[in-house]
């Protein structure tokens, strides 16, 4: 098996493939993996296959959608699903996938970073909304647009960090250290990321989220 894996590493960019899987799974793209798979390779002797991350209209859904399970076990002949499923049977690849996913959860996708990028993009688009609404009559108003952001994207950023870790821990039977820690006395209270260096979030479902710096 390791022999096959070593050969496969000469054919595909393993880091790119893992990052692609992590991003699709973390953002819960419901229009994947059965759709929107595009890959390419340089037309050179040592060119490796790489995957393109695009079309995220079906991502960040309301409610829990286990895209991790779908990416591995979907009943499809999709090449990406089959490749990912068999690669996870290799211990080296599986450990590499888990290590990179944990890194991205705690760094690339940590709530404070995502919110920083999100608010910058929101401010950039907000000033163009009046002209957009005047031309297309959608959304109905700036206020309605902001309510949609609160109900979908902001809620996703607030909760996805811990849920992603929980999915990994449950599927791969990982240790409790992977999970966001919760209080025994307040079952709806969670603190993340854990461990943390400077900024952390206290998320109490009944009261919303508090950022502590």
Residue pairs with C-beta under 8 A, 6 or more apart in sequence:
1 89
1 90
2 90
2 92
5 87
5 90
5 92
5 93
8 14
8 87
10 46
10 48
11 48
11 49
12 48
12 49
12 50
13 48
13 49
13 50
14 93
14 96
15 100
16 50
16 51
17 49
17 50
17 51
17 83
17 84
17 87
18 96
18 97
18 100
18 101
19 100
19 104
20 51
20 53
21 71
21 84
21 97
22 97
22 100
22 101
22 104
23 53
23 104
24 32
24 33
24 53
24 67
24 71
25 67
25 68
25 71
25 101
25 164
25 167
26 101
26 104
26 105
26 109
26 160
26 164
27 56
27 59
27 60
28 59
28 60
28 61
28 65
28 67
28 160
29 36
29 56
29 58
29 59
29 67
30 58
30 59
30 61
30 65
30 67
31 55
31 57
31 58
31 59
32 58
32 67
32 71
33 70
33 71
33 74
33 76
33 78
33 80
33 81
34 74
34 76
34 78
35 55
36 54
36 55
37 51
37 78
37 79
37 80
38 51
38 52
38 54
39 49
39 50
39 51
39 52
39 80
40 49
40 50
40 52
41 47
41 48
41 49
41 50
42 48
51 80
60 152
60 153
60 156
60 160
62 151
62 152
62 155
64 163
66 167
68 167
68 168
68 171
69 167
69 171
71 81
71 84
72 81
72 84
72 85
72 88
72 171
73 85
74 81
87 93
87 94
87 97
88 94
88 97
94 172
98 168
98 172
98 174
101 164
101 168
102 165
102 168
102 178
105 161
105 164
105 165
105 193
106 193
107 113
109 160
109 161
109 164
110 161
110 193
111 157
111 158
111 161
111 192
111 201
112 199
112 201
112 211
114 157
115 157
118 153
118 154
118 157
122 149
126 142
129 139
129 142
129 145
130 142
132 138
133 139
133 140
133 141
133 142
139 145
139 148
158 201
158 203
158 209
159 203
161 180
161 192
161 193
162 179
162 180
162 190
162 192
162 203
165 178
165 179
165 180
166 179
166 180
168 174
168 178
169 175
169 176
169 178
169 179
180 190
180 191
180 192
180 193
180 194
181 190
181 191
181 194
182 189
182 190
182 191
183 189
186 204
188 204
188 205
188 206
189 202
189 203
189 204
190 202
190 203
190 204
191 200
191 201
191 202
191 203
192 200
192 201
192 203
193 200
193 201
194 200
198 213
199 211
199 212
199 213
200 212
201 209
201 210
201 211
201 212
202 209
202 210
202 212
203 209
203 210
204 210
